[in-house]
Amino acid sequence: MSTLLEVRDVSLSFQGVKAISALSFAVRQGEICALIGPNGAGKSSLLNILNGVYRADAGELRFDGVPLRRVHPLEAARLGIGRTFQNNALFKKMSVLDNLLTGLSRFQRSRFLEQALGLPRARREAREFTARAERVLEFLELQAWRDVAVGSLAYGLQKRVELGRALIAQPRLLLLDEPMAGMNAEEKREMSRFIADINRDLGTTVVLIEHDIQVVMGLSSHVVVLDYGRKVGDGTPAEVQANPDVIDAYLGRSH
């Protein structure tokens, strides 16, 4: 498999405090790569760099062989990089369908006046976007809640809606920031199944942050371990589990 994402010697600091230190790793096309490590290890900061929320102090990013320089979230989305966040950023009073459609707002070509007057380009775009949303609803088994306000849904369903909003833009690389945080065991199994389906059926490359090691080892083909912004492990789940530095990062030297 070819390399889709390359992180080369990336560093990031906040007011002189190192969040990420000379981090390098690569993600191959079509894999599920998990980023794991203790709280404060720099995992979410790295995702923020990858989709343009933060700018690295040093280093280089390459997406499908092309350097990413001064990328912003809108540009990242148009390149094919999708993202979910730790805390749901959904519109609670809007329906599930309308929340999904907000994931396409940055791709609109019709202008406000065209939409207000119902001109042909705006109508075509609305039909296309709605059809895409319906396909995502079916894929994530959300049809029963299509017209329900998101705020009235159970937490696990809300997380699935947020996943759908990122998925509707048909990203090549999907960045998932703790997609199973706060879920019970059954909700985690469901979310794991959907992530595996996205990867297998749609061919989407996934980079996810997850604290449940059992989930990580069952879902991922590649694991990168961070500790205080440094990489201490990089390999298959089996290789990472046997890595003494990884064990030290999680259990301490006295293990």
VOMAR-140893 format. One record per residue (C-alpha): residue in one letter; x, y, z. Coordinates in nm, 3 decimals. Example, Ala and Ser with C-alpha at 12.3 -4.5 7.8 and 13.67 -1.06 7.14 Angstrom:
BEGIN
<A <1.230 -0.450 0.780>>
<S <1.367 -0.106 0.714>>
//
This chain:
BEGIN
<M <0.000 0.000 0.000>>
<S <0.118 0.351 -0.079>>
<T <0.174 0.615 0.188>>
<L <-0.112 0.864 0.224>>
<L <0.011 1.074 0.519>>
<E <0.367 1.152 0.626>>
<V <0.455 1.337 0.946>>
<R <0.821 1.440 0.942>>
<D <0.995 1.583 1.250>>
<V <0.690 1.786 1.352>>
<S <0.715 1.996 1.669>>
<L <0.465 2.221 1.844>>
<S <0.496 2.440 2.153>>
<F <0.254 2.648 2.359>>
<Q <0.423 2.940 2.537>>
<G <0.751 2.754 2.542>>
<V <0.604 2.423 2.661>>
<K <0.661 2.140 2.413>>
<A <0.339 1.965 2.313>>
<I <0.497 1.763 2.031>>
<S <0.870 1.698 1.984>>
<A <1.023 1.600 1.649>>
<L <0.746 1.351 1.573>>
<S <0.769 1.134 1.262>>
<F <0.549 0.851 1.135>>
<A <0.364 0.749 0.819>>
<V <0.011 0.625 0.753>>
<R <-0.050 0.396 0.458>>
<Q <-0.349 0.424 0.228>>
<G <-0.637 0.210 0.352>>
<E <-0.522 0.142 0.708>>
<I <-0.665 0.226 1.048>>
<C <-0.395 0.397 1.254>>
<A <-0.454 0.454 1.625>>
<L <-0.281 0.728 1.823>>
<I <-0.259 0.628 2.188>>
<G <-0.088 0.758 2.499>>
<P <-0.158 0.913 2.838>>
<N <-0.358 1.235 2.869>>
<G <-0.147 1.532 2.765>>
<A <0.065 1.324 2.527>>
<G <-0.006 1.558 2.232>>
<K <-0.256 1.341 2.043>>
<S <-0.532 1.600 1.990>>
<S <-0.272 1.868 1.917>>
<L <-0.141 1.649 1.638>>
<L <-0.488 1.610 1.483>>
<N <-0.526 1.987 1.503>>
<I <-0.206 2.022 1.302>>
<L <-0.319 1.765 1.046>>
<N <-0.644 1.946 0.967>>
<G <-0.503 2.298 0.988>>
<V <-0.639 2.421 1.323>>
<Y <-0.280 2.456 1.451>>
<R <0.037 2.528 1.259>>
<A <0.346 2.330 1.354>>
<D <0.655 2.518 1.471>>
<A <0.881 2.288 1.270>>
<G <0.870 1.983 1.047>>
<E <0.676 1.883 0.739>>
<L <0.346 1.718 0.652>>
<R <0.281 1.538 0.324>>
<F <-0.059 1.423 0.203>>
<D <-0.046 1.179 -0.086>>
<G <0.309 1.295 -0.156>>
<V <0.221 1.666 -0.168>>
<P <0.361 1.898 0.104>>
<L <0.095 2.061 0.322>>
<R <0.208 2.418 0.382>>
<R <0.001 2.672 0.574>>
<V <-0.307 2.452 0.537>>
<H <-0.632 2.578 0.691>>
<P <-0.933 2.364 0.793>>
<L <-1.129 2.460 0.480>>
<E <-0.838 2.367 0.255>>
<A <-0.782 2.043 0.447>>
<A <-1.146 1.948 0.394>>
<R <-1.123 2.019 0.023>>
<L <-0.808 1.808 0.001>>
<G <-1.003 1.518 0.151>>
<I <-0.922 1.536 0.523>>
<G <-1.229 1.495 0.750>>
<R <-1.240 1.541 1.127>>
<T <-1.451 1.476 1.435>>
<F <-1.384 1.627 1.778>>
<Q <-1.375 1.506 2.140>>
<N <-1.688 1.701 2.228>>
<N <-1.986 1.687 1.996>>
<A <-2.009 2.008 1.794>>
<L <-2.357 1.934 1.666>>
<F <-2.652 2.171 1.621>>
<K <-2.878 2.028 1.891>>
<K <-3.204 2.185 1.770>>
<M <-3.156 2.077 1.409>>
<S <-3.256 1.740 1.269>>
<V <-3.012 1.456 1.203>>
<L <-3.047 1.516 0.827>>
<D <-2.978 1.888 0.857>>
<N <-2.675 1.825 1.079>>
<L <-2.533 1.595 0.812>>
<L <-2.593 1.859 0.547>>
<T <-2.384 2.112 0.741>>
<G <-2.087 1.888 0.659>>
<L <-2.126 1.995 0.296>>
<S <-2.170 2.370 0.350>>
<R <-1.806 2.442 0.264>>
<F <-1.854 2.271 -0.073>>
<Q <-2.151 2.483 -0.181>>
<R <-2.109 2.658 -0.513>>
<S <-2.452 2.823 -0.542>>
<R <-2.485 3.170 -0.391>>
<F <-2.737 3.280 -0.131>>
<L <-2.949 3.464 -0.387>>
<E <-2.964 3.154 -0.609>>
<Q <-3.080 2.950 -0.310>>
<A <-3.336 3.211 -0.204>>
<L <-3.484 3.227 -0.555>>
<G <-3.467 2.852 -0.611>>
<L <-3.258 2.887 -0.924>>
<P <-3.154 2.572 -1.117>>
<R <-2.798 2.543 -0.986>>
<A <-2.915 2.578 -0.625>>
<R <-3.189 2.316 -0.677>>
<R <-2.945 2.070 -0.838>>
<E <-2.697 2.120 -0.556>>
<A <-2.966 2.071 -0.290>>
<R <-3.079 1.746 -0.455>>
<E <-2.722 1.618 -0.479>>
<F <-2.641 1.707 -0.117>>
<T <-2.962 1.551 0.014>>
<A <-2.895 1.231 -0.182>>
<R <-2.549 1.210 -0.027>>
<A <-2.694 1.263 0.320>>
<E <-2.951 0.988 0.263>>
<R <-2.672 0.747 0.167>>
<V <-2.483 0.829 0.488>>
<L <-2.801 0.784 0.693>>
<E <-2.840 0.438 0.545>>
<F <-2.474 0.347 0.586>>
<L <-2.472 0.444 0.955>>
<E <-2.820 0.303 1.019>>
<L <-2.962 0.642 1.116>>
<Q <-3.271 0.645 0.892>>
<A <-3.509 0.605 1.187>>
<W <-3.384 0.935 1.334>>
<R <-3.364 1.128 1.004>>
<D <-3.601 1.408 1.110>>
<V <-3.539 1.397 1.486>>
<A <-3.367 1.687 1.665>>
<V <-3.014 1.578 1.752>>
<G <-3.039 1.710 2.108>>
<S <-3.306 1.453 2.191>>
<L <-3.090 1.156 2.087>>
<A <-2.892 0.927 2.313>>
<Y <-2.522 1.014 2.343>>
<G <-2.404 0.720 2.133>>
<L <-2.636 0.819 1.848>>
<Q <-2.513 1.178 1.865>>
<K <-2.156 1.054 1.822>>
<R <-2.270 0.854 1.519>>
<V <-2.430 1.168 1.371>>
<E <-2.102 1.355 1.415>>
<L <-1.924 1.069 1.240>>
<G <-2.177 1.097 0.957>>
<R <-2.122 1.470 0.924>>
<A <-1.751 1.409 0.869>>
<L <-1.820 1.116 0.637>>
<I <-2.062 1.301 0.408>>
<A <-1.775 1.500 0.255>>
<Q <-1.628 1.168 0.134>>
<P <-1.284 1.221 0.292>>
<R <-0.983 1.017 0.191>>
<L <-0.840 1.057 0.543>>
<L <-1.075 1.058 0.843>>
<L <-0.941 1.195 1.174>>
<L <-1.142 1.074 1.473>>
<D <-1.072 1.237 1.810>>
<E <-1.194 0.996 2.079>>
<P <-1.503 0.879 1.888>>
<M <-1.595 0.640 2.172>>
<A <-1.535 0.866 2.472>>
<G <-1.813 0.832 2.727>>
<M <-1.974 0.531 2.557>>
<N <-2.083 0.208 2.721>>
<A <-1.957 -0.129 2.598>>
<E <-2.242 -0.185 2.350>>
<E <-2.206 0.165 2.201>>
<K <-1.832 0.106 2.162>>
<R <-1.895 -0.218 1.975>>
<E <-2.136 -0.041 1.740>>
<M <-1.899 0.248 1.676>>
<S <-1.609 0.009 1.617>>
<R <-1.821 -0.176 1.361>>
<F <-1.905 0.145 1.175>>
<I <-1.542 0.260 1.169>>
<A <-1.436 -0.080 1.035>>
<D <-1.711 -0.061 0.770>>
<I <-1.600 0.288 0.664>>
<N <-1.246 0.163 0.627>>
<R <-1.330 -0.163 0.449>>
<D <-1.631 -0.069 0.236>>
<L <-1.547 0.290 0.148>>
<G <-1.167 0.254 0.143>>
<T <-1.127 0.547 0.382>>
<T <-0.798 0.574 0.569>>
<V <-0.859 0.639 0.940>>
<V <-0.644 0.797 1.210>>
<L <-0.812 0.778 1.549>>
<I <-0.739 0.869 1.909>>
<E <-0.874 0.614 2.154>>
<H <-0.803 0.532 2.521>>
<D <-0.968 0.190 2.529>>
<I <-0.673 -0.037 2.452>>
<Q <-0.895 -0.337 2.386>>
<V <-1.079 -0.139 2.118>>
<V <-0.752 -0.016 1.969>>
<M <-0.598 -0.360 1.946>>
<G <-0.908 -0.508 1.787>>
<L <-0.972 -0.229 1.536>>
<S <-0.633 -0.096 1.427>>
<S <-0.366 -0.233 1.197>>
<H <-0.112 0.034 1.299>>
<V <-0.054 0.197 1.637>>
<V <0.155 0.504 1.719>>
<V <0.222 0.569 2.089>>
<L <0.296 0.918 2.223>>
<D <0.423 1.015 2.566>>
<Y <0.473 1.384 2.651>>
<G <0.483 1.469 2.281>>
<R <0.745 1.207 2.192>>
<K <0.692 0.890 1.993>>
<V <0.769 0.587 2.207>>
<G <0.610 0.318 1.991>>
<D <0.519 0.265 1.625>>
<G <0.410 -0.063 1.471>>
<T <0.146 -0.332 1.464>>
<P <-0.073 -0.383 1.772>>
<A <0.133 -0.690 1.869>>
<E <0.463 -0.503 1.831>>
<V <0.341 -0.210 2.037>>
<Q <0.205 -0.433 2.314>>
<A <0.550 -0.595 2.349>>
<N <0.743 -0.265 2.342>>
<P <0.904 -0.193 2.685>>
<D <0.889 0.185 2.628>>
<V <0.515 0.164 2.568>>
<I <0.466 -0.043 2.883>>
<D <0.670 0.213 3.079>>
<A <0.462 0.501 2.940>>
<Y <0.140 0.339 3.059>>
<L <0.246 0.153 3.373>>
<G <0.555 0.334 3.494>>
<R <0.904 0.199 3.553>>
<S <0.795 -0.013 3.849>>
<H <0.583 -0.249 3.639>>
//
